[in-house]
Amino acid sequence: MKFDVLTLFPEMFTPLKESIIGRAEKNNYIEINITNIRDFSKDKHNKVDDTPYGGGAGMVIRPDVVYDAYKSVKTKSAKTIYLTPQGKKLDQKIVEDLSRYEHIILLCGHYEGIDQRVIDEIAPEELSIGDYVLTGGELPAMVLIDSVSRYVDGVLNKESTLEESFSSGILEYPQYTRPEVFNKREVPDILKSGHHEKIENWRRKKAIEITYKKRPDLLENGNFTEDEIEYIKNLKEKNN
Ligand code: ADE
């Protein structure tokens, strides 16, 4: 999986050198290429923006500069995404779908905005990471790279993606490690019993309970056994 990022702020992407994503890139499971849009300026001062037609505050990034940067990385099979608060909201389903592409191009806007004509020309998919406005598309691009890379073979061990929140439709069960007693709080006995089936059952119930408390909306379209449906019904009755 290859990511090409088009940005005016390449240095913002250094966090991706760390931890799991950093290791994934070192081990060649993913490739992250950062292209500085400014390198495609035709101006002797490396200018990339200009005043808006029609007047108004701020500057607008020129379409020709963005287009040349795009053409320098474009491939036939590439999926191009423009990060913008106007886009469709990113969720785990979109993340999973994106992980099937070989090549993803991420165009990061900035607070001043990009000339509409290059957006119309490239016709990227527009994605937002939530209903709030950031100063640019760089953090959203990193969120996308991180979440999508987790699905790329070799980046995580298989169970992590299968068991995790949202993929299974509900939130995760709580985890415990040593010490056995922390500030008088004990690790639940069942987890020390060595009884795998009972532990699995307990974890599943806890996951349902936590989802019921924190994100009840997720229980509406989950996949549950008859026993679990009964358990959810009881939770609802107890809390009414
Ligand atoms: N650019 C600025 N805010 C954004 C958001 N919430 N999502 C994606 N791109 C953005």
Boltz pocket constraint, residues with backbone or C-beta under 6 A from the ligand:
constraints:
  - pocket:
      binder: B
      contacts: [[A, 83], [A, 84], [A, 85], [A, 109], [A, 127], [A, 128], [A, 129], [A, 130], [A, 131], [A, 132], [A, 133], [A, 134], [A, 135], [A, 136], [A, 137], [A, 140]]
      max_distance: 6.0
